[in-house]
């Protein structure tokens, strides 16, 4: 099958969406599919307000259309609700092509935190964006229930996986600091609630692996915390594996792929008992969920790394890619 994927999120961004697309494409191609991903790097871009490292391809429609037609896809999937996704949706609607979409991030909560945009306004846009999709792919049961309560229809499951060859117990000597080591990995931005982790009174050393618009401010405010910036590949896996606990302070994520990566490294998770964490940490032997994040982090130190590793090995990108293909629809099927 010739599968066209359209996304506003792509390299050099480092986030769950990009990781999901990268690994899904690899698994699909290994299964014999031909995959093309159209992303903002194909067009003229502008920095995202408040987050200049993210580039947005406004008014990309005229350049996007010939790229779609040249690829001659059998199925079209729109990943994100940004400018490139908007242009792809418009093209499909004008041509009468069927398409699927996926819901990855609670942008309505991000926009409220960053710009004060009312949740009702963002929800209205998101419902409109997805309303003509033949299937809306979501990662978890709780997210499906939440979207259904907001009026979204035709929801189906597209789970997530982890590369257990890369993310594995590499050993603890990679980080030479006072132990225990508590580590956060992800975007350093207000919507990730990183400061809840930084404020904790914890023994040992705290690490922040990642970058983002809040990094400079938080690095200055918390000089005793190790900020090491974005890490990728083996360097990221070794940082994770060297920690004693992965602390996940976000209250807005829809999945939190980094938790699976930590577990695959044999590192237990401490987090708030919210939507995303309850979907991933369903076994109390691999993570502690508590509204007292400090207590969660301290209790997680006693969990068995081997149990964490075994739990993560249940998730594979091959299984996720099969789900993805099953959810696709032929682009030339009849649309309403």
N, C-alpha and C positions, 0 to 999 in steps of 0.2 A: 504494500500500500504506500502511496505517496502522501505523506502527512505534512501539512503546513501548520506551524506553530507561530503565533504572533504574540510578542511580549514587550512591554515597556521596561522590564527588568532583565538585565544581562550583564555579562562581564564588561568592565572590571568591578561591577558591584559584587559584594559578597553578602549573600543573604539566603534565606531558605528557598525562595522562588528560583533563584539562579542555580542553586545546588540541585533542586528538584529537576529543573529542565535539563541541566547538564547530564545528570545520571539517567534520566528517562530517555533522552536521545541516544545515549550510548547503548542502553538495553534494547531499545527499539531497533537500532541499526544492527546489533548483534543477532536480532531475530529476523533480519532480512528486509525490514522496512526502509524506505527512503525518507529522510526527515530534513526539512528546511526550517530554520528558525529566523524570522524577520524581527529585528530589534532596532533600537534607536541609533546604533552605530552606522546604519545604512543611510541616515538622513542628517540634515542640519539640525543641531540641537542647541538648547539653551539650558543654563543651570537652573535646577529646581529652587524656588525661593525658600530660603532657610536651610537648604541642604545642597550646596553647590556641587558636591561630588556626584550627585545624581543628575544625569542629563535628560531633558525632555524634548521629544521631537514633535513640536507643534506644527500643524498644517502640513503634515507629511503625506496626506492623501494622494495627491497627483503622482508622487514618486512611488508610493506603495502599490498602486494598482498594477503597473506593468510587472512588478516583481512577483505578484501573485499569479498573474496570467502566464508569465514565463515558466513558472514552476509546474503548472498544470496539476494541482493537487487533487487527490481523491477525497480528502477530508480537511477541514479547516478548524483549528482550535485557537480561541482567543484567550490568553492567559490573564491579562490585566486590564483594568478599566481606565488606563491613562490615554494619552494622545494617540499612540500607535494602535492600541486596542480600539479606541473610538473610531479611527479611520477605517480599520478593518471591518468593524461592525457595520459602518455606513456602506462600505463597498458591498458586503454580502447582502444587505437589505435591498440595495438598489438593483443588484443582479438576481435577486431571488434565490440566493444560495443558502443552503442550510449550514449551520455551524454549531459548535459547542463552545462553552466558556468554562472557566474555573474561578473559584473564589478562594483567594489565598490570604488576604490581609484585611484587617479591620481599618481601612483607610478613614472611615467616618470618625473613629476614635482618635486616630492620628491627627486629622484635620482639626478636630475640636481642641486637642492639646496644643497644637502648633499655632493655629490661626483663629481659634475661637468660633469656627463654623458650626452652627447648630447640628446636632445629630440628625434631626428630622430632614434637613436639607440634603445631607450626604446619603441617607437611606433612600430618599426619593430618587436620587441619581442612580444609585446602585441597583435598585429595583428596575428602573427603566433600562439600564444597560443590559441586564441579564434577561429581561422579560421575553425576548424573542429567541433566546438560545434553546436549542432542542434538548440539551442536557447541561446542567450546571454541576461541575465536579467539585466535591468538597472532601476534605481529608478525614473528618471525624464525625461520629454520630452526634455529638453535642452541637457541633457547628451546623449540621444539617437541621437539627431541631430548632436552633436559633433562627436560621434563615427562613425556615418554614413558618415560624411564628411571625416573621416580618413580611410575609406575602410572597416569598420566592417559591417557585414550583419546578418540577422536573429535576429534582436534586438526586444525584448519584454519587457513589463513593469512588474516590481516587486517593488511596492511602500514600504513605511515604516509606522510604527504605533507608538503609545505611550501608555504607561500604565497610564491611567488617574485616576486609584485608588491610585497608588503610587505617581505620580506627580500631586499634587493638591495644592490649597492654604492652606498651613499649618500655615500661620501667619508670621508676620515680627519680632517677638521678639526673634527668634532663634539666630540672629546675633545682638549683642549689640555694635554697632559702630555708628560713626557719619553718618548721612544720608544726601543725598541719597547714597545708596550702588549700585555700578556698579560691575557686576560679569562676569568673564570668566570661562567657564568650558570646560575642554578638555586636550588633550596632550600638554605639554609644550615643544614644538619643533619648529625648524625654519620654517617648512612648514606650521605651524598653524598661523604664523605671530603675535604671542602673543605680541611682543614688540610694535606693533602699538597701542594696547590698553594701555599698561603700560606708554607710552609716553604722553598720553592725559592729558591735564590740566582740570581736572574735580573736582567739589566740592564733599564733603563727603568722602567716603571710597571705595577703589577698592579691590576686592577679586579675587584670582586665585585659582580655584578648579581643581586640577589635578597635574600630575607629568610628568617627561620626561627629556631628556638629557640637556635641556636648563635651568632647574629649578634653579640649584645652581648659575649659572651665573646671571640670571635675579633677583633672590632673593637678591643677593649682590648689584646689580646695582640699584634696586628700593626698598630700605628698608622700605618705607612708604606703600607698598602694602602688603596685607595679603595673604600669600601663605599657604594654608591649606592641600595640598597634595590631593591624590585621595580620593574620598568619594563614597560610594555605597549605594544602597537601600534608606532607609528612611533618612539617614544622607545627602545624595546627594540631595534628594528632598527638605529637609528642608533648606539646604543652598540656593538652587535656589529660593524657595518660599520667603525667607527673603530678597531677593534683590529687588531693584527698577527697574533695567534694566539688561538684559542679553546682553553683548557686544560680538559679534561674528566677530573677525577681519580676519578670514581666507579668502584667495582668491583662494585656491586650492581644497577645499572640493567638493565632488560630491553631497552631500545632507545636512549634518549638522543636525543629529538627535537631538542633544542637544537643538536646537532651538524649536523643538516641545515639548520637555520636559519642557523647561522654560515656554512656552505659556500655557501648561497644568497647571502649577503652578500659572498662572495669572500674569506672568512677561513678559512685552513686550521686543522686540528684537531690537537692533541697529546693523547695519552691512553695509558692502560695497555692492553696487548693482552689484553683480557678479552672475555667473551661479547658484550656489547652493542656494544662498539666494533668488534670484528671483523666484526659483521653490517652496520654502517653504513659504516665506512671500509674498503672492499674494494679501493680503488685507492690505491696509495702516492703518487700524484701530488697527493692532496688532504688527506692526514693522515699523521702519524707515530705509530706505536704502539710503545712501548718501555717496559720495566719501569723504566728510568731516565727519570722524567717530565721532569726538567730537560733532558736531552739531546733528548728528543722535542720539547719546546717550542722549543729553540734551532734544531733542524733544520727544524722546520715554518716558520720565518721565510723560508726560501728557496723555498718552494713557490709555484706560480703561482696568483694569485687567479682568473684567468680559467678555469683548469682546475677550480677549486673550484665556481665558479658553474655551469659547464656540467654538472658531475656532479650537482648538486642539482636541476637542471631536469628530470632523469629522473623525479622523484617528484612526484605530483600527488594532491590530495585527491579529485579526481573518480574516479581509478582505485581509490583506497582505498575510497570509498563503494560502488563497484560490487562490489568483493570482499565488503564487509559485507552487502549485500543478497543476494548469491548464497549466503551462509552461513546466512541466516535460515531458520527453519522455521515453517510455519503453527501457531499456538498451539493449534488444535483438532485437530491430527493425533494419532493414537493414541500414548499413552505406556505404558511398561511398569510 
